[in-house]
Amino acid sequence: MIRHLVLFKLNEGVERDEPRVVAGAKAFQELGGLVPELEFWECGWNISDRPIAHDFAINSAVADPAALARYIQHPAHQAAADRWREFSTWVIADYEV
């Protein structure tokens, strides 16, 4: 199994309640039910106010590297990621469990 973690940091001056950010969060919240390769899916806003904290996180799992590749290329994933490119940066970790 592959664990896929993504941490998003909103760009300077971008707020969580902006319509484009709300739409981006909704797109990821709905993604878990749209991509068959996802065996586990959760995402949400960070509740920590520590300076090193990121703003939004995705924690998911797929069966293997091939499933991860299909997930990444899935049109719903591509559309959701495109939204976030407009207003954030992110880091990713994929590891075997």
CYANA upper distance limits for C-alpha pairs under 8 A (distance plus 0.5 A):
  1 MET  CA     61 ALA  CA      7.29
  1 MET  CA     62 VAL  CA      6.39
  1 MET  CA     63 ALA  CA      4.98
  1 MET  CA     64 ASP  CA      5.92
  1 MET  CA     96 GLU  CA      6.17
  1 MET  CA     97 VAL  CA      6.01
  2 ILE  CA     61 ALA  CA      6.01
  2 ILE  CA     62 VAL  CA      5.83
  2 ILE  CA     63 ALA  CA      6.53
  2 ILE  CA     64 ASP  CA      6.19
  2 ILE  CA     65 PRO  CA      7.51
  2 ILE  CA     68 LEU  CA      8.04
  2 ILE  CA     94 ASP  CA      6.94
  2 ILE  CA     95 TYR  CA      5.95
  2 ILE  CA     96 GLU  CA      5.01
  2 ILE  CA     97 VAL  CA      6.59
  3 ARG  CA     59 ASN  CA      7.86
  3 ARG  CA     60 SER  CA      6.35
  3 ARG  CA     61 ALA  CA      4.95
  3 ARG  CA     62 VAL  CA      7.19
  3 ARG  CA     93 ALA  CA      8.41
  3 ARG  CA     94 ASP  CA      6.02
  3 ARG  CA     95 TYR  CA      5.84
  3 ARG  CA     96 GLU  CA      6.65
  3 ARG  CA     97 VAL  CA      7.21
  4 HIS  CA     58 ILE  CA      8.29
  4 HIS  CA     59 ASN  CA      6.59
  4 HIS  CA     60 SER  CA      5.64
  4 HIS  CA     61 ALA  CA      6.19
  4 HIS  CA     62 VAL  CA      8.21
  4 HIS  CA     92 ILE  CA      7.80
  4 HIS  CA     93 ALA  CA      6.47
  4 HIS  CA     94 ASP  CA      5.05
  4 HIS  CA     95 TYR  CA      7.34
  5 LEU  CA     57 ALA  CA      7.88
  5 LEU  CA     58 ILE  CA      6.11
  5 LEU  CA     59 ASN  CA      5.31
  5 LEU  CA     60 SER  CA      6.89
  5 LEU  CA     92 ILE  CA      6.13
  5 LEU  CA     93 ALA  CA      5.67
  5 LEU  CA     94 ASP  CA      6.82
  6 VAL  CA     57 ALA  CA      6.15
  6 VAL  CA     58 ILE  CA      5.57
  6 VAL  CA     59 ASN  CA      7.28
  6 VAL  CA     90 TRP  CA      7.20
  6 VAL  CA     91 VAL  CA      6.22
  6 VAL  CA     92 ILE  CA      5.02
  6 VAL  CA     93 ALA  CA      7.07
  7 LEU  CA     54 HIS  CA      6.53
  7 LEU  CA     55 ASP  CA      7.76
  7 LEU  CA     56 PHE  CA      6.42
  7 LEU  CA     57 ALA  CA      5.10
  7 LEU  CA     58 ILE  CA      7.10
  7 LEU  CA     90 TRP  CA      5.93
  7 LEU  CA     91 VAL  CA      5.94
  7 LEU  CA     92 ILE  CA      7.11
  8 PHE  CA     54 HIS  CA      6.21
  8 PHE  CA     55 ASP  CA      6.19
  8 PHE  CA     56 PHE  CA      5.56
  8 PHE  CA     57 ALA  CA      6.66
  8 PHE  CA     88 SER  CA      6.90
  8 PHE  CA     89 THR  CA      6.31
  8 PHE  CA     90 TRP  CA      4.80
  8 PHE  CA     91 VAL  CA      7.26
  9 LYS  CA     54 HIS  CA      5.39
  9 LYS  CA     55 ASP  CA      5.64
  9 LYS  CA     56 PHE  CA      7.40
  9 LYS  CA     88 SER  CA      5.93
  9 LYS  CA     89 THR  CA      5.88
  9 LYS  CA     90 TRP  CA      6.44
 10 LEU  CA     14 VAL  CA      6.46
 10 LEU  CA     15 GLU  CA      7.94
 10 LEU  CA     54 HIS  CA      8.37
 10 LEU  CA     55 ASP  CA      6.97
 10 LEU  CA     87 PHE  CA      6.51
 10 LEU  CA     88 SER  CA      4.79
 10 LEU  CA     89 THR  CA      7.09
 11 ASN  CA     87 PHE  CA      6.04
 11 ASN  CA     88 SER  CA      5.33
 11 ASN  CA     89 THR  CA      7.36
 14 VAL  CA     18 GLU  CA      7.91
 14 VAL  CA     87 PHE  CA      7.29
 15 GLU  CA     21 VAL  CA      8.00
 16 ARG  CA     21 VAL  CA      6.32
 16 ARG  CA     22 VAL  CA      7.19
 17 ASP  CA     21 VAL  CA      7.10
 17 ASP  CA     22 VAL  CA      6.57
 18 GLU  CA     22 VAL  CA      6.68
 19 PRO  CA     23 ALA  CA      6.57
 20 ARG  CA     24 GLY  CA      6.60
 20 ARG  CA     83 ARG  CA      8.09
 21 VAL  CA     25 ALA  CA      6.68
 21 VAL  CA     84 TRP  CA      8.09
 21 VAL  CA     87 PHE  CA      8.06
 22 VAL  CA     26 LYS  CA      6.70
 23 ALA  CA     27 ALA  CA      6.63
 24 GLY  CA     28 PHE  CA      7.02
 24 GLY  CA     80 ALA  CA      6.82
 24 GLY  CA     83 ARG  CA      6.15
 24 GLY  CA     84 TRP  CA      6.60
 25 ALA  CA     29 GLN  CA      6.62
 25 ALA  CA     44 GLY  CA      8.30
 26 LYS  CA     30 GLU  CA      6.67
 27 ALA  CA     31 LEU  CA      6.73
 27 ALA  CA     80 ALA  CA      5.92
 28 PHE  CA     32 GLY  CA      7.95
 28 PHE  CA     43 CYS  CA      7.77
 28 PHE  CA     77 HIS  CA      8.37
 28 PHE  CA     80 ALA  CA      6.60
 29 GLN  CA     42 GLU  CA      8.04
 29 GLN  CA     43 CYS  CA      6.90
 29 GLN  CA     44 GLY  CA      8.26
 30 GLU  CA     34 LEU  CA      7.43
 31 LEU  CA     35 VAL  CA      6.90
 31 LEU  CA     76 ALA  CA      7.25
 31 LEU  CA     77 HIS  CA      7.37
 32 GLY  CA     38 LEU  CA      7.11
 32 GLY  CA     40 PHE  CA      8.18
 32 GLY  CA     41 TRP  CA      5.86
 32 GLY  CA     42 GLU  CA      7.93
 34 LEU  CA     76 ALA  CA      7.64
 35 VAL  CA     71 TYR  CA      7.14
 35 VAL  CA     74 HIS  CA      7.62
 35 VAL  CA     76 ALA  CA      8.00
 35 VAL  CA     77 HIS  CA      8.45
 37 GLU  CA     62 VAL  CA      6.43
 37 GLU  CA     63 ALA  CA      7.92
 37 GLU  CA     67 ALA  CA      6.16
 37 GLU  CA     68 LEU  CA      7.95
 37 GLU  CA     70 ARG  CA      7.76
 37 GLU  CA     71 TYR  CA      6.61
 38 LEU  CA     60 SER  CA      7.46
 38 LEU  CA     61 ALA  CA      6.46
 38 LEU  CA     62 VAL  CA      5.63
 38 LEU  CA     63 ALA  CA      8.48
 38 LEU  CA     71 TYR  CA      7.81
 39 GLU  CA     60 SER  CA      7.92
 39 GLU  CA     61 ALA  CA      6.01
 39 GLU  CA     62 VAL  CA      5.83
 39 GLU  CA     63 ALA  CA      7.64
 40 PHE  CA     59 ASN  CA      8.33
 40 PHE  CA     60 SER  CA      5.52
 40 PHE  CA     61 ALA  CA      5.44
 40 PHE  CA     62 VAL  CA      7.61
 41 TRP  CA     58 ILE  CA      8.02
 41 TRP  CA     59 ASN  CA      6.59
 41 TRP  CA     60 SER  CA      4.93
 41 TRP  CA     61 ALA  CA      7.26
 42 GLU  CA     58 ILE  CA      6.43
 42 GLU  CA     59 ASN  CA      5.87
 42 GLU  CA     60 SER  CA      6.74
 43 CYS  CA     56 PHE  CA      7.87
 43 CYS  CA     57 ALA  CA      5.94
 43 CYS  CA     58 ILE  CA      4.80
 43 CYS  CA     59 ASN  CA      6.61
 44 GLY  CA     56 PHE  CA      6.19
 44 GLY  CA     57 ALA  CA      6.17
 44 GLY  CA     58 ILE  CA      7.38
 45 TRP  CA     55 ASP  CA      6.41
 45 TRP  CA     56 PHE  CA      4.91
 45 TRP  CA     57 ALA  CA      6.98
 46 ASN  CA     53 ALA  CA      8.19
 46 ASN  CA     54 HIS  CA      7.38
 46 ASN  CA     55 ASP  CA      5.66
 46 ASN  CA     56 PHE  CA      5.93
 46 ASN  CA     57 ALA  CA      7.45
 48 SER  CA     53 ALA  CA      7.14
 49 ASP  CA     53 ALA  CA      7.26
 62 VAL  CA     67 ALA  CA      6.44
 62 VAL  CA     68 LEU  CA      6.51
 63 ALA  CA     67 ALA  CA      6.54
 63 ALA  CA     68 LEU  CA      8.13
 64 ASP  CA     68 LEU  CA      6.84
 65 PRO  CA     69 ALA  CA      6.73
 66 ALA  CA     70 ARG  CA      6.83
 67 ALA  CA     71 TYR  CA      6.60
 68 LEU  CA     72 ILE  CA      6.65
 69 ALA  CA     73 GLN  CA      6.77
 70 ARG  CA     74 HIS  CA      6.47
 71 TYR  CA     77 HIS  CA      7.41
 72 ILE  CA     77 HIS  CA      6.73
 72 ILE  CA     78 GLN  CA      7.46
 73 GLN  CA     77 HIS  CA      7.42
 73 GLN  CA     78 GLN  CA      6.93
 74 HIS  CA     78 GLN  CA      6.73
 75 PRO  CA     79 ALA  CA      6.57
 76 ALA  CA     80 ALA  CA      6.72
 77 HIS  CA     81 ALA  CA      6.56
 78 GLN  CA     82 ASP  CA      6.54
 79 ALA  CA     83 ARG  CA      7.03
 80 ALA  CA     84 TRP  CA      7.23
 81 ALA  CA     85 ARG  CA      6.82
 82 ASP  CA     86 GLU  CA      7.54
 83 ARG  CA     87 PHE  CA      8.20
 84 TRP  CA     88 SER  CA      6.18
 84 TRP  CA     89 THR  CA      8.25
 85 ARG  CA     89 THR  CA      7.31
